[in-house]
Amino acid sequence: MSLEERLMDEMKQAMKSNDKARLSTIRMIRTAVKNKEIDLRNKLDDDEIMRVIQGMVRKSEESIEQFKAGGRMDLVEKETKEIEILRSYLPKP
């Protein structure tokens, strides 16, 4: 099963189980992948999708640092949860 198919299946499961955090994160991944496909004008393979997800993880980590500096622990918690979900689609290091 490709990563894109896995994202679709897990998005459906998140809808059925009413898991709003996972659903919004998966939608965010799919949007980023779709935007990258539009930019490159071709379909992304699994490796390219993983690179997009890795970029999203890096951006979220930078956001966490900024939120900590600003004292916004509610947003730190939200970003931490998103990173956890994003990393579930990446191979284990």
N, CA, C and O atoms as CSV, one atom per row, in Angstrom:
chain,resi,resn,atom,element,x,y,z
A,1,MET,N,N,0.844,-1.165,0.000
A,1,MET,CA,C,0.000,0.000,0.000
A,1,MET,C,C,0.904,1.248,0.000
A,1,MET,O,O,1.849,1.349,0.783
A,2,SER,N,N,0.595,2.169,-0.877
A,2,SER,CA,C,1.393,3.389,-0.962
A,2,SER,C,C,1.058,4.307,0.205
A,2,SER,O,O,0.048,4.130,0.886
A,3,LEU,N,N,1.910,5.273,0.418
A,3,LEU,CA,C,1.701,6.216,1.512
A,3,LEU,C,C,0.446,7.048,1.287
A,3,LEU,O,O,-0.264,7.377,2.238
A,4,GLU,N,N,0.172,7.386,0.032
A,4,GLU,CA,C,-1.032,8.157,-0.281
A,4,GLU,C,C,-2.297,7.359,0.054
A,4,GLU,O,O,-3.256,7.904,0.600
A,5,GLU,N,N,-2.289,6.066,-0.277
A,5,GLU,CA,C,-3.434,5.212,0.054
A,5,GLU,C,C,-3.600,5.080,1.564
A,5,GLU,O,O,-4.716,5.097,2.083
A,6,ARG,N,N,-2.465,4.947,2.264
A,6,ARG,CA,C,-2.507,4.845,3.723
A,6,ARG,C,C,-3.104,6.117,4.334
A,6,ARG,O,O,-3.896,6.046,5.274
A,7,LEU,N,N,-2.723,7.273,3.798
A,7,LEU,CA,C,-3.277,8.534,4.289
A,7,LEU,C,C,-4.793,8.590,4.082
A,7,LEU,O,O,-5.535,9.020,4.965
A,8,MET,N,N,-5.237,8.153,2.914
A,8,MET,CA,C,-6.674,8.150,2.628
A,8,MET,C,C,-7.418,7.221,3.593
A,8,MET,O,O,-8.452,7.596,4.147
A,9,ASP,N,N,-6.889,6.006,3.791
A,9,ASP,CA,C,-7.537,5.047,4.686
A,9,ASP,C,C,-7.604,5.576,6.113
A,9,ASP,O,O,-8.635,5.467,6.776
A,10,GLU,N,N,-6.497,6.149,6.582
A,10,GLU,CA,C,-6.471,6.641,7.952
A,10,GLU,C,C,-7.325,7.893,8.116
A,10,GLU,O,O,-7.839,8.158,9.203
A,11,MET,N,N,-7.479,8.666,7.037
A,11,MET,CA,C,-8.360,9.822,7.088
A,11,MET,C,C,-9.809,9.353,7.269
A,11,MET,O,O,-10.559,9.931,8.055
A,12,LYS,N,N,-10.192,8.312,6.544
A,12,LYS,CA,C,-11.541,7.756,6.682
A,12,LYS,C,C,-11.767,7.221,8.095
A,12,LYS,O,O,-12.828,7.427,8.684
A,13,GLN,N,N,-10.753,6.529,8.634
A,13,GLN,CA,C,-10.878,5.999,9.992
A,13,GLN,C,C,-11.008,7.123,11.013
A,13,GLN,O,O,-11.783,7.019,11.964
A,14,ALA,N,N,-10.244,8.202,10.813
A,14,ALA,CA,C,-10.312,9.347,11.735
A,14,ALA,C,C,-11.683,10.006,11.675
A,14,ALA,O,O,-12.196,10.473,12.692
A,15,MET,N,N,-12.280,10.045,10.482
A,15,MET,CA,C,-13.626,10.602,10.355
A,15,MET,C,C,-14.632,9.746,11.114
A,15,MET,O,O,-15.491,10.261,11.830
A,16,LYS,N,N,-14.513,8.432,10.946
A,16,LYS,CA,C,-15.456,7.525,11.601
A,16,LYS,C,C,-15.316,7.550,13.120
A,16,LYS,O,O,-16.309,7.485,13.844
A,17,SER,N,N,-14.063,7.646,13.599
A,17,SER,CA,C,-13.831,7.628,15.046
A,17,SER,C,C,-13.902,9.018,15.667
A,17,SER,O,O,-13.750,9.165,16.880
A,18,ASN,N,N,-14.134,10.038,14.843
A,18,ASN,CA,C,-14.265,11.425,15.291
A,18,ASN,C,C,-12.995,11.921,15.989
A,18,ASN,O,O,-13.066,12.652,16.976
A,19,ASP,N,N,-11.825,11.513,15.461
A,19,ASP,CA,C,-10.519,11.945,15.969
A,19,ASP,C,C,-10.120,13.217,15.228
A,19,ASP,O,O,-9.497,13.158,14.167
A,20,LYS,N,N,-10.480,14.357,15.790
A,20,LYS,CA,C,-10.318,15.631,15.097
A,20,LYS,C,C,-8.861,16.017,14.896
A,20,LYS,O,O,-8.516,16.591,13.864
A,21,ALA,N,N,-7.998,15.713,15.864
A,21,ALA,CA,C,-6.580,16.067,15.744
A,21,ALA,C,C,-5.935,15.306,14.589
A,21,ALA,O,O,-5.237,15.893,13.762
A,22,ARG,N,N,-6.171,13.997,14.540
A,22,ARG,CA,C,-5.587,13.186,13.466
A,22,ARG,C,C,-6.172,13.586,12.112
A,22,ARG,O,O,-5.445,13.672,11.123
A,23,LEU,N,N,-7.452,13.823,12.067
A,23,LEU,CA,C,-8.113,14.201,10.821
A,23,LEU,C,C,-7.543,15.508,10.274
A,23,LEU,O,O,-7.227,15.599,9.087
A,24,SER,N,N,-7.412,16.510,11.125
A,24,SER,CA,C,-6.898,17.796,10.640
A,24,SER,C,C,-5.438,17.685,10.214
A,24,SER,O,O,-5.028,18.346,9.261
A,25,THR,N,N,-4.647,16.862,10.899
A,25,THR,CA,C,-3.245,16.683,10.523
A,25,THR,C,C,-3.133,15.959,9.193
A,25,THR,O,O,-2.316,16.339,8.355
A,26,ILE,N,N,-3.930,14.933,8.984
A,26,ILE,CA,C,-3.899,14.203,7.714
A,26,ILE,C,C,-4.341,15.111,6.579
A,26,ILE,O,O,-3.753,15.083,5.497
A,27,ARG,N,N,-5.368,15.913,6.813
A,27,ARG,CA,C,-5.804,16.855,5.780
A,27,ARG,C,C,-4.699,17.862,5.464
A,27,ARG,O,O,-4.507,18.245,4.310
A,28,MET,N,N,-3.980,18.284,6.497
A,28,MET,CA,C,-2.871,19.220,6.301
A,28,MET,C,C,-1.770,18.568,5.448
A,28,MET,O,O,-1.197,19.214,4.570
A,29,ILE,N,N,-1.481,17.297,5.709
A,29,ILE,CA,C,-0.478,16.566,4.922
A,29,ILE,C,C,-0.931,16.473,3.463
A,29,ILE,O,O,-0.164,16.756,2.544
A,30,ARG,N,N,-2.183,16.074,3.269
A,30,ARG,CA,C,-2.693,15.909,1.903
A,30,ARG,C,C,-2.678,17.231,1.142
A,30,ARG,O,O,-2.391,17.252,-0.055
A,31,THR,N,N,-2.983,18.323,1.821
A,31,THR,CA,C,-2.948,19.641,1.177
A,31,THR,C,C,-1.532,20.009,0.781
A,31,THR,O,O,-1.306,20.504,-0.323
A,32,ALA,N,N,-0.569,19.774,1.671
A,32,ALA,CA,C,0.830,20.084,1.361
A,32,ALA,C,C,1.325,19.242,0.190
A,32,ALA,O,O,2.046,19.738,-0.677
A,33,VAL,N,N,0.938,17.970,0.166
A,33,VAL,CA,C,1.340,17.086,-0.934
A,33,VAL,C,C,0.716,17.555,-2.246
A,33,VAL,O,O,1.387,17.601,-3.276
A,34,LYS,N,N,-0.555,17.897,-2.204
A,34,LYS,CA,C,-1.250,18.367,-3.406
A,34,LYS,C,C,-0.608,19.658,-3.934
A,34,LYS,O,O,-0.426,19.810,-5.142
A,35,ASN,N,N,-0.264,20.587,-3.028
A,35,ASN,CA,C,0.395,21.826,-3.447
A,35,ASN,C,C,1.748,21.553,-4.088
A,35,ASN,O,O,2.110,22.192,-5.076
A,36,LYS,N,N,2.494,20.608,-3.529
A,36,LYS,CA,C,3.799,20.242,-4.096
A,36,LYS,C,C,3.617,19.611,-5.475
A,36,LYS,O,O,4.400,19.875,-6.387
A,37,GLU,N,N,2.589,18.783,-5.630
A,37,GLU,CA,C,2.308,18.178,-6.937
A,37,GLU,C,C,1.971,19.251,-7.963
A,37,GLU,O,O,2.391,19.156,-9.116
A,38,ILE,N,N,1.230,20.254,-7.564
A,38,ILE,CA,C,0.877,21.340,-8.478
A,38,ILE,C,C,2.126,22.113,-8.878
A,38,ILE,O,O,2.300,22.468,-10.043
A,39,ASP,N,N,3.004,22.373,-7.889
A,39,ASP,CA,C,4.246,23.093,-8.187
A,39,ASP,C,C,5.133,22.320,-9.161
A,39,ASP,O,O,5.694,22.891,-10.097
A,40,LEU,N,N,5.251,21.002,-8.924
A,40,LEU,CA,C,6.132,20.175,-9.761
A,40,LEU,C,C,5.452,19.673,-11.030
A,40,LEU,O,O,6.115,19.201,-11.953
A,41,ARG,N,N,4.134,19.778,-11.070
A,41,ARG,CA,C,3.326,19.311,-12.201
A,41,ARG,C,C,3.476,17.814,-12.492
A,41,ARG,O,O,3.429,17.381,-13.643
A,42,ASN,N,N,3.656,17.043,-11.428
A,42,ASN,CA,C,3.609,15.585,-11.555
A,42,ASN,C,C,3.255,14.972,-10.209
A,42,ASN,O,O,3.320,15.633,-9.173
A,43,LYS,N,N,2.881,13.705,-10.242
A,43,LYS,CA,C,2.462,12.975,-9.046
A,43,LYS,C,C,3.691,12.647,-8.195
A,43,LYS,O,O,4.735,12.270,-8.727
A,44,LEU,N,N,3.564,12.790,-6.882
A,44,LEU,CA,C,4.668,12.491,-5.982
A,44,LEU,C,C,4.684,11.014,-5.623
A,44,LEU,O,O,3.635,10.393,-5.452
A,45,ASP,N,N,5.903,10.453,-5.510
A,45,ASP,CA,C,6.005,9.073,-5.036
A,45,ASP,C,C,6.170,9.097,-3.510
A,45,ASP,O,O,6.186,10.166,-2.900
A,46,ASP,N,N,6.293,7.916,-2.904
A,46,ASP,CA,C,6.340,7.828,-1.444
A,46,ASP,C,C,7.528,8.595,-0.849
A,46,ASP,O,O,7.384,9.247,0.185
A,47,ASP,N,N,8.697,8.523,-1.493
A,47,ASP,CA,C,9.876,9.225,-0.976
A,47,ASP,C,C,9.658,10.739,-0.966
A,47,ASP,O,O,10.037,11.421,-0.015
A,48,GLU,N,N,9.056,11.247,-2.014
A,48,GLU,CA,C,8.799,12.690,-2.086
A,48,GLU,C,C,7.748,13.114,-1.062
A,48,GLU,O,O,7.847,14.193,-0.478
A,49,ILE,N,N,6.743,12.267,-0.845
A,49,ILE,CA,C,5.730,12.559,0.169
A,49,ILE,C,C,6.380,12.587,1.551
A,49,ILE,O,O,6.048,13.434,2.380
A,50,MET,N,N,7.310,11.657,1.798
A,50,MET,CA,C,7.999,11.641,3.088
A,50,MET,C,C,8.837,12.903,3.275
A,50,MET,O,O,8.920,13.429,4.385
A,51,ARG,N,N,9.459,13.395,2.203
A,51,ARG,CA,C,10.223,14.642,2.307
A,51,ARG,C,C,9.312,15.813,2.658
A,51,ARG,O,O,9.689,16.684,3.443
A,52,VAL,N,N,8.119,15.836,2.082
A,52,VAL,CA,C,7.143,16.893,2.410
A,52,VAL,C,C,6.782,16.808,3.891
A,52,VAL,O,O,6.723,17.830,4.576
A,53,ILE,N,N,6.540,15.599,4.386
A,53,ILE,CA,C,6.179,15.412,5.793
A,53,ILE,C,C,7.345,15.822,6.697
A,53,ILE,O,O,7.130,16.443,7.737
A,54,GLN,N,N,8.580,15.480,6.307
A,54,GLN,CA,C,9.744,15.874,7.104
A,54,GLN,C,C,9.855,17.391,7.189
A,54,GLN,O,O,10.197,17.932,8.241
A,55,GLY,N,N,9.570,18.070,6.103
A,55,GLY,CA,C,9.570,19.532,6.114
A,55,GLY,C,C,8.522,20.083,7.059
A,55,GLY,O,O,8.756,21.072,7.754
A,56,MET,N,N,7.362,19.437,7.082
A,56,MET,CA,C,6.294,19.863,7.988
A,56,MET,C,C,6.706,19.663,9.444
A,56,MET,O,O,6.383,20.485,10.301
A,57,VAL,N,N,7.423,18.564,9.726
A,57,VAL,CA,C,7.891,18.305,11.086
A,57,VAL,C,C,8.879,19.402,11.500
A,57,VAL,O,O,8.801,19.922,12.613
A,58,ARG,N,N,9.801,19.748,10.608
A,58,ARG,CA,C,10.777,20.801,10.907
A,58,ARG,C,C,10.091,22.137,11.208
A,58,ARG,O,O,10.455,22.832,12.157
A,59,LYS,N,N,9.098,22.486,10.390
A,59,LYS,CA,C,8.372,23.746,10.609
A,59,LYS,C,C,7.641,23.729,11.955
A,59,LYS,O,O,7.619,24.731,12.670
A,60,SER,N,N,7.048,22.591,12.287
A,60,SER,CA,C,6.334,22.492,13.565
A,60,SER,C,C,7.294,22.600,14.742
A,60,SER,O,O,6.961,23.212,15.758
A,61,GLU,N,N,8.493,22.007,14.613
A,61,GLU,CA,C,9.478,22.106,15.685
A,61,GLU,C,C,9.914,23.558,15.888
A,61,GLU,O,O,10.094,24.004,17.021
A,62,GLU,N,N,10.082,24.289,14.789
A,62,GLU,CA,C,10.439,25.707,14.891
A,62,GLU,C,C,9.296,26.490,15.539
A,62,GLU,O,O,9.529,27.395,16.339
A,63,SER,N,N,8.064,26.134,15.187
A,63,SER,CA,C,6.908,26.805,15.783
A,63,SER,C,C,6.853,26.577,17.283
A,63,SER,O,O,6.520,27.488,18.041
A,64,ILE,N,N,7.175,25.371,17.712
A,64,ILE,CA,C,7.159,25.047,19.139
A,64,ILE,C,C,8.133,25.952,19.890
A,64,ILE,O,O,7.809,26.460,20.963
A,65,GLU,N,N,9.329,26.154,19.324
A,65,GLU,CA,C,10.300,27.030,19.975
A,65,GLU,C,C,9.746,28.440,20.119
A,65,GLU,O,O,9.895,29.071,21.165
A,66,GLN,N,N,9.104,28.931,19.061
A,66,GLN,CA,C,8.535,30.279,19.111
A,66,GLN,C,C,7.392,30.370,20.125
A,66,GLN,O,O,7.280,31.355,20.854
A,67,PHE,N,N,6.553,29.348,20.166
A,67,PHE,CA,C,5.434,29.359,21.101
A,67,PHE,C,C,5.925,29.297,22.549
A,67,PHE,O,O,5.357,29.946,23.427
A,68,LYS,N,N,6.993,28.508,22.797
A,68,LYS,CA,C,7.559,28.439,24.148
A,68,LYS,C,C,8.098,29.801,24.559
A,68,LYS,O,O,7.910,30.237,25.695
A,69,ALA,N,N,8.770,30.470,23.623
A,69,ALA,CA,C,9.320,31.789,23.916
A,69,ALA,C,C,8.199,32.789,24.215
A,69,ALA,O,O,8.373,33.700,25.024
A,70,GLY,N,N,7.077,32.616,23.572
A,70,GLY,CA,C,5.936,33.502,23.774
A,70,GLY,C,C,5.023,33.089,24.911
A,70,GLY,O,O,4.059,33.788,25.224
A,71,GLY,N,N,5.325,31.941,25.540
A,71,GLY,CA,C,4.516,31.489,26.667
A,71,GLY,C,C,3.176,30.896,26.273
A,71,GLY,O,O,2.253,30.881,27.087
A,72,ARG,N,N,3.044,30.409,25.051
A,72,ARG,CA,C,1.772,29.841,24.581
A,72,ARG,C,C,1.815,28.311,24.683
A,72,ARG,O,O,1.993,27.620,23.680
A,73,MET,N,N,1.657,27.809,25.865
A,73,MET,CA,C,1.763,26.368,26.096
A,73,MET,C,C,0.622,25.593,25.448
A,73,MET,O,O,0.780,24.414,25.130
A,74,ASP,N,N,-0.532,26.244,25.248
A,74,ASP,CA,C,-1.640,25.564,24.576
A,74,ASP,C,C,-1.254,25.235,23.127
A,74,ASP,O,O,-1.573,24.159,22.621
A,75,LEU,N,N,-0.567,26.170,22.472
A,75,LEU,CA,C,-0.147,25.927,21.093
A,75,LEU,C,C,1.028,24.953,21.023
A,75,LEU,O,O,1.165,24.209,20.052
A,76,VAL,N,N,1.875,24.961,22.053
A,76,VAL,CA,C,2.975,23.993,22.116
A,76,VAL,C,C,2.401,22.580,22.163
A,76,VAL,O,O,2.880,21.681,21.472
A,77,GLU,N,N,1.379,22.398,22.976
A,77,GLU,CA,C,0.745,21.081,23.105
A,77,GLU,C,C,0.121,20.629,21.778
A,77,GLU,O,O,0.236,19.464,21.397
A,78,LYS,N,N,-0.532,21.551,21.088
A,78,LYS,CA,C,-1.167,21.243,19.806
A,78,LYS,C,C,-0.116,20.849,18.763
A,78,LYS,O,O,-0.290,19.863,18.047
A,79,GLU,N,N,0.970,21.619,18.680
A,79,GLU,CA,C,2.033,21.323,17.716
A,79,GLU,C,C,2.731,20.006,18.034
A,79,GLU,O,O,3.100,19.260,17.128
A,80,THR,N,N,2.910,19.723,19.321
A,80,THR,CA,C,3.546,18.470,19.736
A,80,THR,C,C,2.704,17.282,19.281
A,80,THR,O,O,3.243,16.283,18.803
A,81,LYS,N,N,1.396,17.386,19.427
A,81,LYS,CA,C,0.482,16.313,18.991
A,81,LYS,C,C,0.570,16.133,17.472
A,81,LYS,O,O,0.583,15.007,16.976
A,82,GLU,N,N,0.630,17.260,16.732
A,82,GLU,CA,C,0.739,17.175,15.275
A,82,GLU,C,C,2.044,16.511,14.854
A,82,GLU,O,O,2.055,15.697,13.931
A,83,ILE,N,N,3.145,16.851,15.525
A,83,ILE,CA,C,4.438,16.239,15.201
A,83,ILE,C,C,4.375,14.737,15.430
A,83,ILE,O,O,4.896,13.962,14.629
A,84,GLU,N,N,3.740,14.326,16.516
A,84,GLU,CA,C,3.597,12.901,16.821
A,84,GLU,C,C,2.858,12.178,15.683
A,84,GLU,O,O,3.256,11.091,15.265
A,85,ILE,N,N,1.795,12.788,15.200
A,85,ILE,CA,C,1.018,12.189,14.108
A,85,ILE,C,C,1.831,12.198,12.815
A,85,ILE,O,O,1.835,11.207,12.083
A,86,LEU,N,N,2.516,13.299,12.527
A,86,LEU,CA,C,3.331,13.392,11.307
A,86,LEU,C,C,4.423,12.322,11.302
A,86,LEU,O,O,4.668,11.678,10.282
A,87,ARG,N,N,5.069,12.141,12.446
A,87,ARG,CA,C,6.167,11.151,12.521
A,87,ARG,C,C,5.666,9.724,12.365
A,87,ARG,O,O,6.451,8.834,12.038
A,88,SER,N,N,4.378,9.483,12.591
A,88,SER,CA,C,3.862,8.129,12.422
A,88,SER,C,C,3.869,7.706,10.943
A,88,SER,O,O,3.755,6.519,10.635
A,89,TYR,N,N,4.003,8.677,10.035
A,89,TYR,CA,C,4.057,8.358,8.608
A,89,TYR,C,C,5.468,8.303,8.071
A,89,TYR,O,O,5.673,8.043,6.885
A,90,LEU,N,N,6.448,8.545,8.931
A,90,LEU,CA,C,7.842,8.487,8.515
A,90,LEU,C,C,8.454,7.174,9.001
A,90,LEU,O,O,8.007,6.619,10.004
A,91,PRO,N,N,9.472,6.675,8.301
A,91,PRO,CA,C,10.131,5.450,8.782
A,91,PRO,C,C,10.877,5.710,10.082
A,91,PRO,O,O,11.312,6.832,10.343
A,92,LYS,N,N,11.021,4.689,10.882
A,92,LYS,CA,C,11.737,4.826,12.137
A,92,LYS,C,C,13.211,5.072,11.839
A,92,LYS,O,O,13.783,4.415,10.969
A,93,PRO,N,N,13.843,6.028,12.566
A,93,PRO,CA,C,15.268,6.320,12.297
A,93,PRO,C,C,16.183,5.206,12.767
A,93,PRO,O,O,17.401,5.300,12.613
